[in-house]
Amino acid sequence: MDTAKTVVVLGGGVGGLVAASALRKHLPRAHRVVLVDREREHLYAPSLLWLAVGLRKAESIQRPLARLQRKGIQVRLGEVEKIDPETRRVTVSGEILDADYLVVALGAELAAEAVPGLREAGHNFYTLAGAEGLRAALGSLRRGRIIVLTAAPAYKCPAAPYEAALLIDAFYRKRGLRDAVAIEVFAAEPGPMAVAGPETSAAVKQLLEAKGIAYHPEHQVTSVDAAARRIVFANGANAEFDLLAYVPPHRAPRVVRESALAGETGWIAVDRHTLETRFPRVFAIGDVVSIPLQLGKPLPKAGVFAHAEAEVVAKNIAALILGRNASERFDGHGACFIENGNGQAGYGGGDFYAEPRPIVKFRAPARRWHLAKVLLEKSWLHLKA
């Protein structure tokens, strides 16, 4: 260890927070850890579903990023305007930051505008404003047709739209209004959470069927008429609605797309075990990366993978700085909860790097999985920011 090093982490989501915290834990204070984000508050996105059905308040699922400074992490608020991966130089709101090691954890950009009429017609429950809007709409709608829509086949948190439908079902059952509303899921993909394998996909479909939620796979939306409350699909079908909750198309952030980091998919390509890009000492983790699997689909974009990838990258960067062997490897293991409403949740997990296809085990909904999800939320909000 000859000179002090600077590690810059771009993005204050799950991956960025874990990476910065782990780096600070493993590195002496002589080395700088800088976290860059445009928002002052870290939002715990998994809890947006609970917020949408009135089970959480916005202030309860956010924490100030400034708290990280108590740990010795420098927080730089601003817009990431340019990334030069060859020099590891980043422009943040006009200021130049030079990094010895760079970790890109900028997540996915939500692009509702990619589908004509979608933004005006419904509620994007992947954002705080959209989840709050959905909560208000659910509170005022007492009868009608509710559609949960995935606007593209691939999106982060693959369980979320199905959890949303199940939680909306529980919301209306609790109020004695379930018979007055129809809840349907229109999905661009051929089956729910197909990358997790046929067992998990079938189990999720069963959860929907048990609650009387109609499931329509392979419906790719082409446009939405907000005035007529009508969705038009590529297969010629139409669907009218009284309330629309949607998952928008995703794309890599503009600053990534305009940089040399963007690969053929538009996302960042990395080594699947070390998360290093083709540029030395530049790593990328979480939703901004695309890791192809043998079955033809990419590794799902999910917080559990961002968390594990961040731990690997942080330990390896610390080892390199301290002159040790960087031996940590990301093994593709992950799991997620599937909220079922009424204080129950399912749980699916396994090896997503297994070949020829992921080996994932699904566990039926039970109270203990819901409690485990609540505990995860509490521990995250208490410790990470």
N, C-alpha and C positions, 0 to 999 in steps of 0.2 A: 504494500500500500504506500505508493510514493506521494501522490497528490490527491487532494479532495476531488471527488467526482460529483457530477450533477445528473440525476435521473429525472426526466420529465415524463409525467403521466398525463395523457390527454383524455379527459372525460371523467366525470364524477359519478358514474353509475356504479352498478355492482362490481364490475371488473376493475374499474379505475380505483374505487375505494379500497378494495381488497389488496390490489397491487401496491398502492401507496402505503397502506398500513403495514403490510408485510415487509416492504422495503425498509420502512423506518424501524421496524422491529429487528431486522437482521443486519442493519448497517450502523456503524458508529456515527455519532452526530456530526462528525467532521464532513460527512458527505451530505449533499443537499438532495431532498426529495421534494419535487414541485408538482402539485396537482392543478391542472387547468380545467376550468369549466365555465360555461356562460351563466349558469344559474347559481344563486346564493344558497338555495336549499337543495339537499338531496331528497328525492322522492322515492319512497319504497314502492316501486311499481306493482308488485304482486298484490298489494292491498287495495289497488284501485277497484278491483271487482267487489270487494266488501263495501267500499265507499259508494259504489254505484247503487247498491241495494240498501243503503242507509245504515250499514253496520260499522262504519268508520267515519271520522271527520277529517278534513284535509290536514288540519294542523297536527293530528295524531300520527300521521304517516310521513312526516317530513322532519328533517333535522338540518340545522345550519352547517354548511361545509366549513365555516370558520372554526368550528370546534376542533377540526383536525390540527389546527395550529398548536393546540396544547400538547399534541403528540410529537411536535417537531416537524410537521409537514407544512411546507409553504403552500398556501392556496392562492392561486392567481385567477381572478375572475375576469373573463373576457371571451371574445369570439376568436376561435382558431381560424385564421384567414388563409394561412399557407403552410404547407409542410414540405420541406426539402429532405427526403430520407437519405440522400447521399451525404449530406453534411450534418444531418440531425438538427437542422435549424428550423425553428417554428416561429411564425408570426402570429402574435396574439393581440388583437385590437391595436395594431400598429407597432407593438413592441416585439423586439427580436429576443427569442430565448434559444440558447445553444445548449444542447444536451450531449453528454457522453454516452448515455443510454436513453432510448426513447421507447415509450410504451403507448401505443395507440389503442384507446378504448372508447372511441367516440360513438359506439352504438349504431343503430339504424335510424335513418330519417323516415318519418311517416309522411307518405305522399298521397293524401286523399284526393288532391287535385288531378291525379293521373286518371281518375275515373270521372267523366263529366257528370256533374250534379250530385256526386256522393257527399261532398262536404256539407252542402246546404240541406240535404235531405235527412241526415241522421246524426247519431252521436258516436264519436270515436272514443271508445272507453279505454283506449291505451294512453290517453292523456288525462291530466287532472281536470281540465275544463270540460272535456268530453264526458268523463265519468260523473262529474257533478251535474251536467246537463241531463244525462241519462237518469240519474236519481230523481231529478225534478219531474222529468217526463213520466217515469214510472209512478210517481206519487199522484199524478193527475189523471192518468189513463185508467179507467175502470172497466173498460171492455174494448175488444178489438183484436187485431192481428199484430203480433210482435215478431219481427224477423231479426235474427242474429245472422250477420253476413260476414264471410271472409272474402275479401276482394281479390286475393291472389293465393296461389297454392302454397306459398312458403311465407312464414311470418314468425316473429319471435313469440316465445311462450305458447307452444302448440296446443296446450290444454285450455288456454284462456277462453276462446269463444264457446267451448262446450261447458266450461265452468259458468260462464255468464248466463247461458240458457238455463242451466240447472238452478242457479241462484235466483234468477228471475221467476222461475217456477215456484221456488220456496217463498219468495216475496209475496206472490199472489195467493198461495195456499194459506199463508199466515193471516191474510186479510179476508179470507173467505171469498175471494174473487176469481179463483182459478178457472171455474167453469165458464166465466165470461170472457176469458182471453185465450187465444190460440198462440202458442209459442212454436216457432219453426226455425231451423237452422238451414241456411243455404250456403254450401261450401264449395269453393273452387277446387279443392282436392278430392280425390276419389274415395277417401275414407278418413275418419278422424285419426290424427296422430299416426299415420301410416308408417312413418319411419321407425316407430317403436315396435313394429311387427303386427301380424294379424291378430294375435291374442289380445293385445292392448286395444287395437282398433275396434275389434268386436265388442270388447268390454265397455268401451265408451259409448258405442252405439246402443248397447243394452241399457246403459244408464239413462240415455235419452228416451228410449222406448218405454221404459218403466214409468217415466213421468208424463207420458203422453206428448212428448216433444217430437214433431216430425223432422226428419233429417233428409235433406236433398243434396247429395254429392254431385260433383262434376257440373256445377253451375257457375260458370265464369261470368261475372258481371261486366257489361260493356258500358252501361250508362244508367243513371237514375233520374227520374222526373220528380223533382221535389214537390211541385205543385199538385201533380196527380197522385203522388205517393206510389210510384210504380218503378219496379226494378226491371231492367231489360238484360237478358242473358245471351251469351254467344250462341247457345243451342236453340234459340228462337223462343224460349219460354219467357213469360212475364210473371211478376209477383207483386201484388198490391199489399200495402202495409198501413198500419196506423202509427206504428213506432218502429224505427230502424236503429239498431245498434250494430256498429260495424268495426271490423279490423281493416285498416287501410293497406294499400300496397306499401312495401318497404323498399328502400334503396339505400346505398351507402351515402353518407353525408357528402355534400358538394365538395368540401375541401379535400376529401379523400378521392373522389371521382376525378378531380382536377390535378391530382398529384401522380407521381410515378408509382405510388403504392397500389393503385387500382389494377386488378388483374383482369383476365378475360371475362369473368362473371360480373365485373363491376365492383366486387368486394375485394378485400385484401387476402391474397394467398399467403399461407404460412406453412412452416414445417408442422405436421400434425402432432408431434410430440413436444417440441420445444417452443412453438409459437413464434419462432424467429422468421422475419420476412427475408426476401432475397437481398436486403440491405443489411450489412453487418451492424449489430448492436441496435437494431430497430425491430421491435416486437409488436404484435397486434393480438388483441384478445377480445372475446365476447362477440356481440352481434355484428361487429364490423368485419369479421373474417368469414371466409367460406372454406370449410374443410370437407372435401368430397368423401363419401363413403362408397363402398364397393357396390351397394345395391342401386347406385345411381342418384341418390339423394344426398344433400349435404347434412352434416351434423346439425341438429336443430339449434336454433338460436334461443338460448335459455339461460337464466341467471345462474343455474347450478353449474353449467359448463364455464361461464365467465368467471365464476368464483374459483373453480379448480384451476383453470388456465392461469389466472392471476397469481395464485400461490406458486405455481411452477415457475413462471417468469420471474417473479420477485426473488425466489430463492436462487435461481440461476444467475440473475444479474448480481445479486449480493456476493455469490461465490466468485464470479469473475472479478469483481472489484477487489475482493479480499485475497485474490490469488489462489483460489481453491478450485476444485473440480466441479464444473456445472453439470451435475448428474441427474437432476430432477426431470421427470417425464410425465406428460399428460397422457392418461391411459384411456380416455374416452368413456369413463364410467360417469353415470349421472342418474338423477331421479327427479320426479316431480309429484306434487299432490294434485288431485283432481277434486275440487270442492263440489260436494253433492247437495249442499243446503241442509238446513235443520241440524247443524252441528256434526255433520259427517263428511268425510272425504275419502276418496280412493288414493292409491299410491302406486306409482309405477317406476321401476328403476332397473338398471342393468348395464351391460357392456355394449356401448354403441359402436365401438371399434371392432366388435366381433365380426368374423367373415364366415359365410358370404353375406350374412345379414345380422343386425343387432340382436342380442339376446336380452330381452326385457321381460320382467315378471310383473304382472299386475295384481295388486291386492285389493279386494273388494272394499267398498266404502264402510268405514267404521268411525266411531267417535275418536278413537285414539289417533287416527291419522289427521283428523281436524285439529285436535289438541296439539299435535306435533307441528302443524302448520302455524298455529297461533304462537307457539313457543319460539319457532324460528323467527317470526315477525318481531316478537318482543326482544329476542337476543340481538337481532340485527340492528334494530333501532336504538338499542341501548349501547351497543359496542362500536358500531361501525362509523358513526358520525356524531 
